[in-house]
Amino acid sequence: MGRAMRMVAATVGFVLAVGAGSTTAAADPLGSAAAGSSYVVPVEPGPVQTRHAAALQYAEEHPDSAPPGANDFACRPTPAHPDPVVLVHGSDSDAYTDWSALSPMLAERGVCVFALNYGSDGTPGKYARGDMARSAGEVGDFVDRVRASTRAAKVDLVGYSQGATVARYYVNRLGGNAAVDRWVGVASPTYGGNMYGIVTLLKLLPRPDRIVEWLTSEAISQQMQGSPFLAALNAGGDTVPGVGYTTIGSRYDEMIQPHTNIALRDPGATNLLIQDLCAENRGGHFNMVYDPFALGLVVRALDPTAPAPQCRPVPLGTGILDMIVVSNS
């Protein structure tokens, strides 16, 4: 599906995130990805961005750019920040598009930051489209490489949209709880999206998962409310012992409806709703990884000594039109 069609799908609720990518793998000191993994480690840094659409446009023009401050494999954690942070991007996106605001914020605080492009389904230049269980394995492989390089006992994971669920699958189902201290999910489709009733309507048709997969990708179909993938992930509890979980969501999330599907429901979870903390911030899904307030909450979830973010008004729908324009340019 072309980018224009993906953005049209997003506006009616099929797609949980957008972005860009490429296929050329960059080397790091630990060599190539583990067998069976096809993730990419971007190493050529792009500039800091303050808008999601601007980051997307740069990524289109400079494929496989690294978020500024990320993927310095010579970085060594400090006592103040002992856990490297691994950033996991959203659907049909890439590390640069989603993390070019948060990555430099963390690096400036002395955190070792790493980010990968995961989940290729074989479509050239596209990431976070394939089976999410396989993607979780790629995240696990990358975490192993980060820990080996930095000599850190554990990492913190921050995921956006699909990336949050992929990272949680790794923690909860692939033994990642032994290697992860904190998990932070931004706009996480924890229990999937009904997307203003569209998923309910689709379920009246035969094989709704195949319809969504044909329109978008396998990963998107796995993020629908009630999907077998999410049911299996959340069965028996949506958290596991030993990991601190934080979700950061918006009442006005354009993709995850109802917004209560973002929250985790089991022990060990802190669920933050932006509007409970800053009522005048009405930003949603597409703006969250470039919203200073939301990013401030992420930083504090990783480091409780960080200052509280300042509450400022954010209009409803911020960032959507810009993303549509860039995606169709």
C-alpha positions in Angstrom: 0.0 0.0 0.0 1.4 3.4 -0.9 2.0 6.0 1.7 -0.9 8.1 0.6 -3.3 5.2 1.0 -1.8 4.3 4.4 -2.5 7.9 5.6 -6.0 7.7 4.3 -6.4 4.5 6.2 -5.0 6.1 9.3 -7.5 8.9 9.3 -10.4 6.5 9.4 -8.8 4.4 12.1 -7.0 1.4 10.5 -3.4 2.5 11.1 -1.9 3.1 14.5 1.2 5.1 13.4 3.0 6.2 10.2 6.5 6.7 9.1 9.3 5.8 6.7 12.2 3.4 6.4 14.8 1.7 4.2 16.6 -1.5 3.9 20.4 -0.9 4.2 21.8 -2.3 7.4 24.5 -0.3 9.2 27.2 -2.1 11.2 27.8 -1.8 14.9 30.8 -3.2 16.8 29.0 -6.4 17.5 28.5 -7.4 13.9 25.4 -8.3 12.1 22.0 -9.2 13.5 21.5 -12.6 15.0 20.3 -15.4 12.7 16.6 -15.0 11.8 16.6 -11.3 12.6 16.4 -8.6 10.0 16.5 -5.4 12.0 18.6 -2.5 11.1 20.8 -0.4 13.4 20.9 3.1 12.0 24.1 4.9 12.7 24.2 8.1 10.7 22.5 10.8 12.9 20.0 13.3 11.6 19.2 16.6 13.3 17.0 17.1 16.3 13.3 17.5 15.4 10.4 19.2 17.2 7.6 18.0 14.9 6.6 14.5 13.9 5.9 15.6 10.3 9.3 17.2 9.9 11.0 14.1 11.2 9.0 12.0 8.7 10.0 14.3 5.8 13.7 14.1 6.8 13.5 10.3 7.1 12.0 10.1 3.6 14.9 12.1 2.2 17.6 10.4 4.4 16.6 6.7 4.8 17.9 4.8 7.9 19.0 7.9 9.7 19.6 7.5 13.4 17.9 9.7 16.0 20.4 12.2 17.3 22.2 10.9 20.4 21.4 7.2 19.6 23.5 4.2 18.8 26.9 5.2 20.2 28.2 1.8 21.0 31.1 3.3 22.8 28.7 4.8 25.4 29.1 3.4 28.9 26.4 3.8 31.6 27.1 5.9 34.6 26.0 5.3 38.3 23.4 8.1 37.7 22.0 6.4 34.7 23.0 2.7 34.9 20.4 1.4 32.4 20.8 2.1 28.7 17.5 3.0 27.1 16.3 1.2 24.0 13.7 3.0 21.9 11.1 0.9 19.9 9.3 2.8 17.1 5.7 2.5 15.9 3.9 0.9 13.0 5.1 1.5 9.5 7.7 3.8 10.9 11.4 3.9 11.8 13.6 5.0 14.7 14.4 8.5 13.3 10.8 9.4 12.5 9.5 8.6 16.0 12.5 9.3 18.3 14.3 12.5 17.0 13.0 14.5 20.0 13.2 12.0 22.9 16.6 10.5 21.9 18.6 13.8 22.2 16.7 14.7 25.4 17.9 11.4 27.0 21.4 11.7 25.6 21.8 15.2 27.0 21.0 13.7 30.5 23.9 11.3 30.1 21.8 8.3 29.2 23.1 5.7 26.7 20.4 5.6 24.1 19.8 3.0 21.4 17.2 2.5 18.7 16.6 0.0 15.9 14.5 -0.4 12.8 12.6 -3.6 13.2 9.7 -5.6 11.7 10.3 -5.6 8.0 7.9 -7.8 6.1 10.0 -7.8 3.0 8.5 -4.6 1.6 11.4 -2.4 0.6 12.0 0.5 2.9 9.2 -0.4 5.3 9.4 -1.3 9.0 7.1 -2.5 11.8 4.8 -4.3 9.4 5.5 -8.0 10.0 4.4 -10.4 12.7 4.8 -8.7 16.1 6.1 -11.9 17.8 8.9 -12.0 15.3 9.5 -8.3 15.8 9.7 -8.9 19.6 12.5 -11.4 19.0 14.4 -8.8 17.0 14.0 -6.4 19.9 15.4 -9.1 22.2 18.4 -9.7 19.9 19.1 -6.0 19.9 18.8 -5.7 23.7 21.4 -8.5 24.0 23.7 -6.6 21.7 23.2 -3.4 23.7 23.9 -5.1 27.0 27.0 -6.9 25.7 28.4 -3.6 24.3 27.6 -1.4 27.3 28.2 -4.2 29.9 24.9 -3.2 31.5 23.0 -5.8 33.5 19.6 -4.4 32.4 18.1 -1.9 30.0 15.0 0.3 30.0 12.6 0.0 27.1 10.5 2.8 25.7 8.0 1.9 23.0 5.6 4.0 20.9 2.3 2.6 19.7 3.1 -0.8 18.2 6.6 -0.5 19.6 5.2 -0.5 23.1 3.4 -3.8 22.5 6.3 -5.4 20.7 8.6 -4.5 23.6 6.0 -5.8 26.1 5.8 -9.1 24.2 9.5 -9.4 24.5 9.4 -8.7 28.3 6.4 -10.8 29.1 6.7 -13.8 26.7 10.3 -14.1 25.6 12.0 -13.8 29.0 12.9 -10.2 28.6 12.0 -9.5 32.2 15.4 -10.8 33.2 17.0 -8.1 31.1 14.6 -5.1 31.5 14.3 -2.8 34.5 11.6 -0.4 33.2 9.1 -0.6 30.4 7.4 2.7 29.2 4.6 2.6 26.7 3.6 5.7 24.8 0.2 5.5 23.2 0.3 1.7 23.7 -2.4 -0.4 22.1 -2.4 -2.6 25.2 -5.9 -4.0 24.5 -6.1 -2.8 20.9 -8.1 -0.2 19.2 -11.8 -0.3 18.3 -11.1 2.9 16.4 -14.4 4.7 16.6 -16.3 1.5 16.0 -14.6 0.5 12.8 -13.2 -2.7 14.2 -16.7 -3.7 15.4 -18.0 -3.2 11.9 -15.2 -5.1 10.4 -15.9 -8.1 12.6 -19.3 -8.4 10.9 -17.3 -9.4 7.8 -15.6 -12.8 7.3 -11.9 -12.8 8.2 -11.6 -9.1 9.3 -8.0 -9.7 10.2 -7.2 -10.6 6.6 -9.0 -7.5 5.4 -7.0 -5.2 7.6 -3.8 -7.1 6.7 -4.5 -6.6 3.0 -5.3 -2.9 3.5 -2.3 -2.2 5.8 -0.1 -5.0 7.3 -0.1 -8.0 9.5 1.1 -6.0 12.5 -1.9 -3.6 12.2 -4.3 -6.6 12.2 -2.7 -7.9 15.4 -3.4 -4.5 17.1 -7.2 -4.6 16.7 -9.2 -4.9 19.8 -9.9 -8.6 20.5 -7.2 -9.8 18.2 -5.8 -13.3 19.0 -2.3 -11.8 19.3 -3.4 -9.4 22.1 -5.6 -12.0 23.8 -2.6 -14.3 24.0 -0.2 -11.6 25.2 -2.5 -10.4 27.9 -3.7 -13.9 29.0 -3.0 -14.6 32.7 -2.0 -11.0 33.3 -0.6 -8.1 31.2 2.4 -7.6 33.4 5.1 -9.9 34.9 7.0 -9.6 38.2 10.3 -7.7 38.3 9.6 -5.0 35.8 8.2 -1.5 36.4 5.6 -0.6 33.8 4.3 2.9 32.9 1.8 3.7 30.2 1.3 7.3 29.0 -1.9 7.9 27.1 -4.3 10.5 25.9 -8.0 10.7 26.2 -8.0 12.1 22.6 -5.9 9.3 21.0 -7.0 9.2 17.4 -6.2 5.5 16.9 -6.8 3.7 20.2 -10.5 3.9 21.0 -11.6 3.6 23.7 -8.6 5.3 25.2 -9.0 3.1 28.3 -7.5 0.2 26.2 -4.1 1.9 26.6 -3.9 1.2 30.3 -2.4 -1.9 31.8 -4.7 -3.7 34.4 -2.4 -5.8 36.5 0.2 -5.3 39.3 3.3 -3.3 38.7 1.7 -0.8 36.3 1.5 3.0 36.6 -1.0 4.4 34.1 -0.7 8.1 33.3 -3.4 10.0 31.3 -2.1 13.3 30.0 -5.4 15.1 30.6 -5.4 14.1 34.2 -2.1 15.9 34.6 -2.6 18.8 32.1 -6.3 19.3 31.1 -5.5 21.8 28.4 -3.2 19.4 26.5 -5.6 17.8 24.0 -2.9 16.2 21.8 -3.4 12.7 20.6 -1.6 9.7 19.1 0.3 11.3 16.3 1.7 14.2 18.4 2.7 12.3 21.5 6.3 11.5 20.7 6.9 15.2 19.9 4.8 16.7 22.7 7.1 18.2 25.3 4.7 17.3 28.1 4.4 13.7 27.1 8.1 13.4 26.6 8.7 14.9 30.0 6.5 12.2 31.5 8.6 9.6 29.7 11.9 11.1 31.1 10.4 11.1 34.6 9.2 7.5 34.3 12.8 6.6 33.5 14.3 9.0 36.1 12.1 10.1 38.9 14.6 12.9 39.8 13.9 14.7 36.5 11.9 17.9 36.7 8.1 17.8 36.1 7.1 18.9 32.6 5.4 22.2 32.1 1.7 22.1 31.2 0.8 24.1 28.1 -2.3 24.1 25.9 -2.2 21.7 22.9 -5.1 21.9 20.4 -7.1 18.9 19.5 -5.8 17.2 16.4 -2.3 18.7 16.6 0.1 17.1 14.1 -2.4 15.1 12.0 -2.7 17.5 9.0 1.0 18.0 8.8 1.5 14.2 8.7 -1.0 13.9 5.9 0.6 16.6 3.9 4.1 15.2 4.2 2.9 11.7 3.6 1.3 12.8 0.3 4.1 15.1 -0.9 
